[in-house]
Amino acid sequence: MQVTIDKDILELLDSLNVSEDKLESTINILLIEGIDSITSNEIFIESEKKKDLIKLKVMELKLKYMRKTIEILNNDY
C-alpha cells in the first residue's frame, strides 16, 4: 500500500529538519516505531514542549493512516 505524503506529514518532517534523502525512511519509522525512535537525539528536539507537540502530530498521522487502511480493506470486501 502506498501512503500519499500530505501536508501534515511534510510539516512534521520540516519540524524535524529531515533531509530529502531520508524522507521515506523517516516516515516509515514515525508510523511504525513512533517519535521516540527519531527524537531521542538532541539534534531534533530543542525542548520537551516541541517533542510533545511532535508526538501529538505523529499520533494524528497514525490514526489517519489506520482509517485509510480500514477504508481500503472495507472496499476490498
N, C-alpha and C positions, 0 to 999 in steps of 0.2 A: 504494500500500500504506500502511496506517495502522499506526503503531507505538504500542502502548499505553505510556503513561507509568507505569512501575512504580516500586517503592520505591527501587531503585538509582539511577534517573535523578533522582528527587526529592531524594535525599540529596546527590547530586553538585551539583545546581543550588543546593541550600541552602548547600553549602560555598562555592560561587562567589558567593553573595548575589545571585542573578539575580532581577530584578523580575518580577512576574506578567505584564506586557505583553510581556516578551521571552523567555518560556519556550520557545515553539515554535521561534523562530529560533535560539536558543542551542542547543537540542537538535540541530537540523539542522547547525549549524556544528560542534558537537562530533563528531558522527558522520561528517561528510563531510571537514571540514578538519583536525580534531584540536584538541587542547587548546592548542597553542601560539598559535593564532589568537585564543583567548579570554584566555589568561593572560599575554600579553606586557605587558599593562597592570598596573602595580604595585597598582592598586586591588584586584584579585582575589587576588593572591598575597602572603602575608606572609613566606613562606620557601621555599627550594628544596625542603625536605622535603615541604611541603604540595603544591607543584607536582608533585613526583614521585608522590605518592600519588594526586593527581587524574589524572595521566597513566595510571596503572595502572587506575583505575576506568573511564576512557574506553576503554582497550583492552578491558577486560572487556565493556563495553557494545557495542563494535563487534563482538566475537566473538558475543555473544548475538544481535545484530541479523542478522549473517550466517547463523548457524544457523537463525534463524526464517525468513529469506528462502529458504534452501535447502529447509527443510521445506515451505514454501508452493509452491515450484517443483516439488518432488517430488510433492506432492499433485495438482498440475495435470496431471501426465502419467500 
